[in-house]
Amino acid sequence: MKQPGEIRHLSAKDDRDYLLDYQTLNVDDLDKAPILGVPFDNASLDEAVAKIYHLMEEKDKFHHVLLLDPIKTMALRKGKKLHRIAQKASLILAEGAGLQWAAKKLGGELKERIPTIALMMDLVRLCELRNYSIFLLGGKEEIVEKVYFNLSRHFPGVRIVGRHAGYLNTQRELLVKESIRKTSPNIIFLAMDFPDQEIWVENNTAFFGHAVVIGVGPAMDILSGKVKKAPNVFKLKGLTWLWRIMVRPWRLIRLSRMFGFFIVVAIKSLFVKKKK
């Protein structure tokens, strides 16, 4: 299997092996790892791509894929108004740091964290090989145009059938919905703020056909080159979070919200231990 997120065009032999890997993975019944009532799918990156591949192959209805971090998990946890979104999702993946720890504390297991960028790159490569179509929606106009340019350059055969900024007034939203309906994409990468993107998906299911809709949040900014990924020295030492704060200091507010998640999980874990 290729390295996650590796950007390059594949040879014919690579094409055959790459598809075979995903076709042979058994992902029909992924184990669940509930965290605060949110039923995460216990999947590796390869299994996540294979599962989405299978969902696209079914072509029976639209599917919503959630990529969650601890803060989003808190908003979607059992007892919260938005918990309904987690219940309806076809696939829930652990994107954020801290979720593997939480799953273990609560008596479950998550194989690995699923980085949004790596997932997107593997899916774009898969779409290129299978002639599946992609729709890009979200961010500012210059951001989505830059992402379109970068993906088209690295994946010359990829079919990006639509691209629109995510700042929608009533008229623009109607145009976007009509464009999605007409192009009938296989995958929609949706980059809006949380929980706006999840609520928007919930309110517009009639326009998605049999697409797999994936909320990718700020990933578009990274793919456009606007926000740089953490240097390897930070990644190797587990300090990606520090790099993100250095380049975007306002994330300190977000970091403070993380403490609430860890406290809630720690308290819940005490009840798990008592039951044992």
C-alpha positions as CSV (number, residue, x, y, z in Angstrom):
1,M,0.0,0.0,0.0
2,K,1.3,3.5,-0.9
3,Q,2.2,6.0,1.8
4,P,-0.9,7.9,3.0
5,G,-1.3,11.2,1.3
6,E,1.6,10.7,-1.2
7,I,1.0,12.9,-4.2
8,R,2.1,11.4,-7.5
9,H,0.7,9.9,-10.7
10,L,0.6,6.1,-10.7
11,S,1.8,3.7,-13.3
12,A,-0.5,1.0,-14.8
13,K,0.9,-1.6,-12.5
14,D,0.4,0.6,-9.5
15,D,-3.1,1.3,-10.6
16,R,-4.0,-2.5,-10.6
17,D,-2.3,-3.2,-7.2
18,Y,-3.8,0.0,-5.6
19,L,-7.4,-0.9,-6.5
20,L,-6.9,-4.5,-5.6
21,D,-5.9,-3.5,-2.1
22,Y,-9.2,-1.7,-1.5
23,Q,-11.3,-4.2,-3.3
24,T,-10.1,-7.1,-1.1
25,L,-10.4,-5.4,2.3
26,N,-13.4,-6.6,4.3
27,V,-15.1,-3.4,5.6
28,D,-18.7,-4.4,5.6
29,D,-18.9,-4.6,9.4
30,L,-16.4,-2.3,11.0
31,D,-16.3,-2.6,14.8
32,K,-17.6,0.4,16.6
33,A,-15.7,2.3,19.3
34,P,-18.3,4.6,21.1
35,I,-16.9,7.7,22.7
36,L,-19.4,9.7,24.8
37,G,-22.2,8.0,22.8
38,V,-20.7,8.9,19.4
39,P,-20.3,5.5,17.5
40,F,-16.8,5.9,15.9
41,D,-15.8,3.3,13.3
42,N,-12.7,1.5,14.3
43,A,-10.9,1.8,10.9
44,S,-7.3,2.3,9.7
45,L,-6.7,4.8,6.9
46,D,-6.8,2.0,4.3
47,E,-10.0,0.6,5.7
48,A,-11.6,4.1,5.7
49,V,-10.7,4.6,2.0
50,A,-12.0,1.1,1.2
51,K,-15.2,1.7,3.1
52,I,-15.8,5.0,1.2
53,Y,-15.0,3.2,-2.0
54,H,-17.6,0.6,-1.3
55,L,-20.2,3.3,-0.5
56,M,-19.5,4.9,-3.8
57,E,-19.9,1.6,-5.6
58,E,-23.3,0.9,-4.0
59,K,-24.8,4.0,-5.7
60,D,-28.1,3.6,-3.8
61,K,-28.3,6.7,-1.7
62,F,-26.2,9.6,-0.4
63,H,-23.8,8.9,2.5
64,H,-22.4,11.4,5.1
65,V,-18.9,10.8,6.4
66,L,-17.9,12.6,9.6
67,L,-14.3,13.4,10.5
68,L,-14.3,14.3,14.2
69,D,-11.9,15.7,16.8
70,P,-12.6,16.0,20.5
71,I,-14.3,19.3,20.3
72,K,-16.7,18.2,17.6
73,T,-17.3,14.9,19.5
74,M,-18.4,17.0,22.6
75,A,-20.9,18.8,20.4
76,L,-22.3,15.6,18.9
77,R,-22.2,13.5,22.1
78,K,-25.2,11.7,23.5
79,G,-27.7,14.1,25.0
80,K,-26.8,17.0,22.8
81,K,-29.1,18.4,20.2
82,L,-26.7,17.6,17.4
83,H,-26.3,14.0,18.4
84,R,-28.9,13.2,15.7
85,I,-26.2,14.0,13.0
86,A,-23.9,11.3,14.4
87,Q,-26.7,8.8,14.5
88,K,-27.5,9.4,10.8
89,A,-23.8,9.3,9.5
90,S,-22.7,6.4,7.3
91,L,-19.1,6.5,8.6
92,I,-17.6,8.3,11.6
93,L,-13.8,8.6,11.6
94,A,-11.4,9.8,14.4
95,E,-9.5,12.7,12.9
96,G,-8.3,14.5,16.0
97,A,-5.6,13.8,18.6
98,G,-6.9,12.5,21.9
99,L,-9.6,10.2,20.5
100,Q,-7.5,7.1,20.6
101,W,-6.8,7.8,24.3
102,A,-10.5,8.4,25.0
103,A,-11.5,5.2,23.3
104,K,-9.0,3.2,25.4
105,K,-10.1,4.9,28.6
106,L,-13.7,4.0,27.9
107,G,-13.0,0.4,27.1
108,G,-12.8,0.5,23.4
109,E,-10.1,0.8,20.7
110,L,-9.3,3.0,17.7
111,K,-6.7,1.6,15.3
112,E,-5.4,5.0,14.3
113,R,-6.1,8.6,13.8
114,I,-7.3,9.4,10.2
115,P,-5.7,12.6,8.9
116,T,-8.1,14.5,6.7
117,I,-5.4,15.5,4.1
118,A,-4.2,11.9,3.8
119,L,-7.7,10.6,3.4
120,M,-8.5,13.2,0.8
121,M,-5.4,12.5,-1.2
122,D,-6.0,8.7,-1.3
123,L,-9.6,9.3,-2.3
124,V,-8.7,11.7,-5.1
125,R,-6.2,9.2,-6.4
126,L,-8.9,6.5,-6.2
127,C,-11.3,8.7,-8.1
128,E,-8.8,9.3,-10.8
129,L,-8.3,5.6,-11.3
130,R,-12.0,4.7,-11.2
131,N,-13.1,7.8,-13.2
132,Y,-15.3,9.0,-10.3
133,S,-16.2,12.6,-10.1
134,I,-15.5,15.2,-7.4
135,F,-17.2,18.4,-6.3
136,L,-15.3,21.0,-4.2
137,L,-17.4,23.2,-2.0
138,G,-16.2,25.6,0.7
139,G,-13.8,28.3,1.6
140,K,-13.1,31.5,-0.2
141,E,-13.1,31.7,-4.0
142,E,-9.3,32.0,-4.3
143,I,-8.9,29.0,-1.9
144,V,-11.1,26.6,-3.8
145,E,-9.6,27.7,-7.2
146,K,-6.1,27.0,-5.8
147,V,-7.2,23.6,-4.6
148,Y,-8.7,22.8,-8.0
149,F,-5.4,23.9,-9.7
150,N,-3.2,21.8,-7.3
151,L,-5.4,18.6,-7.6
152,S,-5.6,18.9,-11.4
153,R,-1.8,19.3,-11.6
154,H,-1.0,16.3,-9.4
155,F,-3.8,14.1,-10.7
156,P,-4.2,14.9,-14.4
157,G,-7.0,12.4,-15.0
158,V,-9.2,13.4,-12.0
159,R,-12.7,14.7,-12.9
160,I,-13.6,17.7,-10.8
161,V,-17.1,18.5,-12.1
162,G,-17.8,21.5,-9.9
163,R,-16.1,24.0,-7.5
164,H,-17.7,26.7,-5.5
165,A,-16.8,28.9,-2.6
166,G,-18.5,28.2,0.7
167,Y,-19.9,31.7,1.4
168,L,-23.5,31.2,0.2
169,N,-26.2,33.8,0.0
170,T,-29.7,32.6,-1.0
171,Q,-29.1,33.0,-4.7
172,R,-25.7,31.4,-4.7
173,E,-26.9,28.5,-2.6
174,L,-29.6,27.7,-5.2
175,L,-27.0,27.7,-8.0
176,V,-24.7,25.4,-6.0
177,K,-27.5,22.9,-5.3
178,E,-28.6,22.9,-8.9
179,S,-24.9,22.4,-10.0
180,I,-24.6,19.4,-7.6
181,R,-27.9,17.9,-8.8
182,K,-26.9,18.3,-12.5
183,T,-23.3,17.0,-12.2
184,S,-24.2,14.1,-9.8
185,P,-20.7,13.8,-8.3
186,N,-19.5,10.7,-6.6
187,I,-17.7,12.6,-3.8
188,I,-18.4,16.1,-2.4
189,F,-15.6,17.6,-0.3
190,L,-17.3,20.1,1.9
191,A,-15.2,22.7,3.7
192,M,-17.3,24.9,6.0
193,D,-17.1,25.7,9.7
194,F,-18.4,23.2,12.2
195,P,-21.3,22.6,12.8
196,D,-22.5,24.6,9.8
197,Q,-21.3,22.0,7.3
198,E,-23.0,19.2,9.1
199,I,-26.3,21.0,9.4
200,W,-26.1,22.1,5.8
201,V,-25.7,18.4,4.7
202,E,-28.6,17.4,6.9
203,N,-30.8,20.1,5.4
204,N,-30.0,19.4,1.7
205,T,-29.9,15.6,1.3
206,A,-32.4,15.8,-1.6
207,F,-29.7,17.4,-3.8
208,F,-26.9,14.9,-3.2
209,G,-28.1,11.9,-5.3
210,H,-25.8,9.0,-4.4
211,A,-22.8,11.1,-3.5
212,V,-20.5,10.5,-0.5
213,V,-20.4,13.8,1.3
214,I,-17.3,14.4,3.5
215,G,-16.9,17.4,5.7
216,V,-13.2,18.3,5.5
217,G,-13.3,21.6,7.4
218,P,-10.0,23.6,7.1
219,A,-8.3,21.0,4.9
220,M,-8.9,23.2,1.9
221,D,-6.8,26.0,3.3
222,I,-3.9,23.5,3.7
223,L,-4.3,22.0,0.2
224,S,-4.3,25.5,-1.2
225,G,-1.0,26.3,0.4
226,K,-2.5,29.1,2.5
227,V,-1.8,27.3,5.8
228,K,1.5,25.4,5.9
229,K,1.6,21.9,7.4
230,A,3.7,21.4,10.5
231,P,7.4,20.7,9.9
232,N,8.6,17.1,10.4
233,V,10.5,18.1,13.6
234,F,7.2,19.1,15.2
235,K,5.4,16.0,13.9
236,L,8.1,13.6,15.1
237,K,8.0,15.0,18.6
238,G,4.1,15.0,18.7
239,L,4.0,18.8,18.7
240,T,1.8,19.4,15.7
241,W,-0.6,21.1,18.1
242,L,2.1,23.6,19.2
243,W,2.9,24.4,15.5
244,R,-0.8,25.1,14.8
245,I,-0.9,27.5,17.8
246,M,2.3,29.3,16.6
247,V,0.8,30.0,13.2
248,R,-2.7,30.6,14.4
249,P,-2.6,31.9,18.0
250,W,-6.4,32.1,18.2
251,R,-6.4,28.3,18.4
252,L,-5.6,28.8,22.1
253,I,-9.3,29.2,22.7
254,R,-9.9,25.9,20.9
255,L,-7.2,24.3,23.0
256,S,-8.9,25.4,26.2
257,R,-12.1,23.6,25.1
258,M,-10.1,20.4,24.8
259,F,-9.8,20.3,28.5
260,G,-13.5,19.9,28.9
261,F,-13.4,16.8,26.7
262,F,-10.6,15.2,28.7
263,I,-12.3,15.9,32.0
264,V,-15.6,14.4,30.8
265,V,-13.8,11.3,29.4
266,A,-11.9,10.9,32.6
267,I,-15.1,11.0,34.7
268,K,-16.8,8.5,32.4
269,S,-13.9,6.2,32.6
270,L,-14.3,5.9,36.3
271,F,-17.8,4.4,35.8
272,V,-16.4,2.0,33.2
273,K,-13.8,0.8,35.8
274,K,-16.5,0.3,38.4
275,K,-18.6,-1.9,36.1
276,K,-15.6,-4.1,35.5
